[in-house]
Amino acid sequence: MDIEYKGANCLTISTKKTTVTIDPKLSNVGLKDQAAKNSVVLATQADFLFAGDDAVVIDRPGEYEVRDVSITGVSAERMIDHDKSQQSTIYRMTVGDVTFAVVGHVAAPLTEEQLEALGVVDVAIVPVGGSGYTLDAHQAVAVVRQIDPKVVIPTHYADKAVKYEVPQMELEPFVKELGAPQHEKTPRWKVKGALPEILTLVEFERTA
């Protein structure tokens, strides 16, 4: 399994059978939209959705089995929610032997019902940029503690190439407050065999 970070909330998770693209609409922040042909597209909210040819789109709560991927979508209140009819979706996603939590721009802390739906998680994907738009460093660390994963992938932090609607905080405050014993930096994270035994932060070099 290969994981790459494309900017904002967007990651691609690729296996021999399929590619999952999370929050692929990036043209609204000055980057290229990301959705490979025949991919599974996961959108934490409607305005982050972009689908390539023959994509399978999942953009709401529910239970889904797509190719070799098992997905549960859990309803959540947005961090910014002027229209209460517009909700976000947290996802539990199992790819092979690895279970992910995809958090998105949600209100914190997570509820007991949300945590129960997520269950045991190996990898948490959590935005950290704050500024009232998404989780800030402190809120993101608190959510990570709630989920208790083995690996944390931070997203949606300051990047000179990304034109965020609301300026985002640097990654460093999150890194410091999390204090993960292990910190990896990579343009592509290959998941082979067992995951780390101690909490590991994986910081990506953006590849889009």
C-alpha positions as CSV (number, residue, x, y, z in Angstrom):
1,M,0.0,0.0,0.0
2,D,1.3,3.5,-1.0
3,I,0.1,6.7,0.5
4,E,0.8,10.2,-1.0
5,Y,-0.3,13.7,0.1
6,K,-1.6,16.0,-2.6
7,G,-2.4,19.1,-0.4
8,A,-5.2,20.4,1.7
9,N,-7.1,17.3,2.9
10,C,-6.3,15.2,-0.1
11,L,-4.4,11.9,0.1
12,T,-4.3,9.0,-2.2
13,I,-4.1,5.4,-0.8
14,S,-3.2,2.9,-3.5
15,T,-3.1,-0.9,-3.5
16,K,-2.7,-3.4,-6.4
17,K,-6.5,-3.5,-6.7
18,T,-7.6,0.1,-6.2
19,T,-6.9,3.7,-5.4
20,V,-8.8,5.7,-2.8
21,T,-8.7,9.5,-3.1
22,I,-9.7,11.6,-0.1
23,D,-11.2,15.1,-0.7
24,P,-9.9,15.4,-4.2
25,K,-11.2,18.8,-5.2
26,L,-8.1,21.0,-5.0
27,S,-8.8,23.6,-7.8
28,N,-10.5,25.8,-5.2
29,V,-7.1,26.2,-3.4
30,G,-5.0,26.6,-6.5
31,L,-3.9,23.0,-7.1
32,K,-4.9,20.3,-9.6
33,D,-8.0,18.2,-8.8
34,Q,-7.1,14.7,-8.0
35,A,-9.3,11.7,-8.9
36,A,-7.8,8.9,-10.9
37,K,-9.9,6.9,-13.4
38,N,-11.7,4.0,-11.6
39,S,-10.8,5.3,-8.2
40,V,-12.8,5.3,-5.0
41,V,-13.5,8.9,-4.1
42,L,-14.1,9.8,-0.4
43,A,-15.5,13.3,0.4
44,T,-15.7,14.5,3.9
45,Q,-18.0,17.3,2.7
46,A,-19.7,18.1,-0.6
47,D,-17.5,21.0,-1.7
48,F,-14.4,18.8,-1.6
49,L,-15.8,16.3,-4.1
50,F,-14.4,15.8,-7.6
51,A,-14.8,12.5,-9.4
52,G,-12.8,11.2,-12.3
53,D,-14.1,8.8,-15.0
54,D,-15.9,5.7,-13.6
55,A,-15.2,6.7,-10.0
56,V,-17.1,5.2,-7.1
57,V,-18.2,8.2,-5.0
58,I,-18.8,8.1,-1.2
59,D,-19.9,11.4,0.3
60,R,-22.3,10.7,3.1
61,P,-22.8,8.5,6.2
62,G,-23.5,4.8,5.6
63,E,-21.8,1.5,5.2
64,Y,-20.0,0.6,2.0
65,E,-18.0,-2.3,0.5
66,V,-16.1,-1.3,-2.6
67,R,-13.6,-3.6,-4.2
68,D,-11.1,-4.4,-1.4
69,V,-12.2,-1.4,0.8
70,S,-14.6,-1.4,3.6
71,I,-16.0,2.1,4.6
72,T,-18.3,3.4,7.3
73,G,-19.3,7.1,7.1
74,V,-20.4,8.8,10.4
75,S,-22.3,12.1,10.5
76,A,-20.5,15.0,12.2
77,E,-21.1,18.7,12.7
78,R,-18.8,21.0,10.7
79,M,-16.3,23.2,12.5
80,I,-17.9,26.1,10.6
81,D,-21.5,25.4,9.9
82,H,-23.7,28.4,9.0
83,D,-26.2,26.1,7.4
84,K,-27.1,23.3,9.8
85,S,-28.3,21.2,6.9
86,Q,-24.7,21.0,5.7
87,Q,-22.9,18.3,7.6
88,S,-19.5,16.7,7.4
89,T,-18.7,13.0,7.4
90,I,-16.0,11.2,9.4
91,Y,-14.9,7.9,7.9
92,R,-13.7,4.6,9.2
93,M,-12.0,2.9,6.2
94,T,-10.3,-0.5,6.1
95,V,-7.8,-1.1,3.3
96,G,-6.2,-4.5,3.5
97,D,-5.2,-5.0,7.1
98,V,-5.0,-1.3,7.9
99,T,-7.9,0.7,9.4
100,F,-8.0,4.5,8.9
101,A,-10.0,7.3,10.5
102,V,-10.5,10.2,8.2
103,V,-11.6,13.2,10.3
104,G,-12.2,16.2,8.1
105,H,-13.2,19.7,9.3
106,V,-15.4,18.7,12.2
107,A,-16.4,20.1,15.6
108,A,-14.3,18.8,18.5
109,P,-14.2,16.8,20.7
110,L,-15.6,13.7,19.0
111,T,-18.7,12.3,20.6
112,E,-18.9,8.9,22.2
113,E,-21.2,7.7,19.3
114,Q,-18.6,8.8,16.8
115,L,-15.7,7.1,18.7
116,E,-17.8,3.9,19.0
117,A,-18.4,3.9,15.2
118,L,-14.7,4.5,14.5
119,G,-13.6,1.6,16.8
120,V,-10.0,0.6,16.9
121,V,-8.0,2.6,14.4
122,D,-4.5,2.1,13.1
123,V,-4.0,5.4,11.2
124,A,-5.7,8.8,11.9
125,I,-5.8,11.4,9.1
126,V,-6.4,14.8,10.9
127,P,-6.4,18.4,9.7
128,V,-4.4,20.7,11.9
129,G,-4.5,24.2,10.4
130,G,-7.0,25.9,12.7
131,S,-7.9,29.6,12.3
132,G,-11.5,28.8,12.9
133,Y,-11.8,26.8,9.7
134,T,-10.7,23.4,11.0
135,L,-9.1,21.8,14.0
136,D,-6.2,23.8,15.4
137,A,-3.1,22.1,16.8
138,H,-4.5,21.7,20.3
139,Q,-7.9,20.4,19.1
140,A,-6.3,18.0,16.7
141,V,-4.0,16.6,19.3
142,A,-7.0,16.1,21.6
143,V,-8.9,14.2,18.8
144,V,-5.8,12.0,18.2
145,R,-5.8,11.2,21.9
146,Q,-9.4,10.2,21.6
147,I,-8.9,8.0,18.6
148,D,-5.6,6.5,19.9
149,P,-4.1,5.4,16.6
150,K,-0.6,3.9,15.9
151,V,0.1,6.4,13.2
152,V,-1.0,10.1,12.7
153,I,-1.1,11.8,9.3
154,P,-1.6,15.6,9.6
155,T,-3.2,17.5,6.8
156,H,-4.5,21.0,5.9
157,Y,-1.7,23.2,7.3
158,A,0.2,26.2,5.9
159,D,1.7,25.7,2.4
160,K,2.9,28.6,0.2
161,A,1.6,26.8,-2.9
162,V,-1.9,26.3,-1.5
163,K,-4.3,29.3,-1.5
164,Y,-6.5,28.5,1.4
165,E,-9.8,30.4,1.9
166,V,-8.6,31.0,5.5
167,P,-4.9,31.2,6.3
168,Q,-3.7,28.1,8.0
169,M,-1.3,27.5,10.8
170,E,2.1,25.9,10.3
171,L,2.5,22.2,11.1
172,E,5.1,22.7,13.8
173,P,2.7,23.6,16.7
174,F,0.9,20.3,16.1
175,V,4.1,18.4,16.0
176,K,5.3,19.9,19.3
177,E,2.1,19.4,21.2
178,L,1.6,15.8,19.9
179,G,5.1,14.9,20.9
180,A,5.1,11.6,19.0
181,P,8.1,9.4,19.9
182,Q,8.7,8.7,16.2
183,H,8.5,11.2,13.3
184,E,8.9,10.3,9.7
185,K,9.2,12.6,6.7
186,T,8.5,11.2,3.3
187,P,7.0,12.0,-0.2
188,R,5.4,8.5,-0.2
189,W,4.7,6.2,2.7
190,K,4.8,2.5,1.9
191,V,2.9,0.3,4.3
192,K,4.5,-3.1,4.5
193,G,4.0,-5.6,7.2
194,A,3.3,-4.5,10.8
195,L,2.7,-0.9,11.7
196,P,4.9,0.9,14.2
197,E,4.5,-0.2,17.9
198,I,4.9,3.4,19.2
199,L,2.9,6.5,18.1
200,T,4.4,7.7,14.8
201,L,3.7,11.0,13.0
202,V,4.1,10.7,9.2
203,E,4.8,14.1,7.6
204,F,4.5,14.1,3.9
205,E,6.2,16.1,1.2
206,R,3.3,17.1,-1.0
207,T,3.4,15.4,-4.4
208,A,1.0,17.6,-6.4
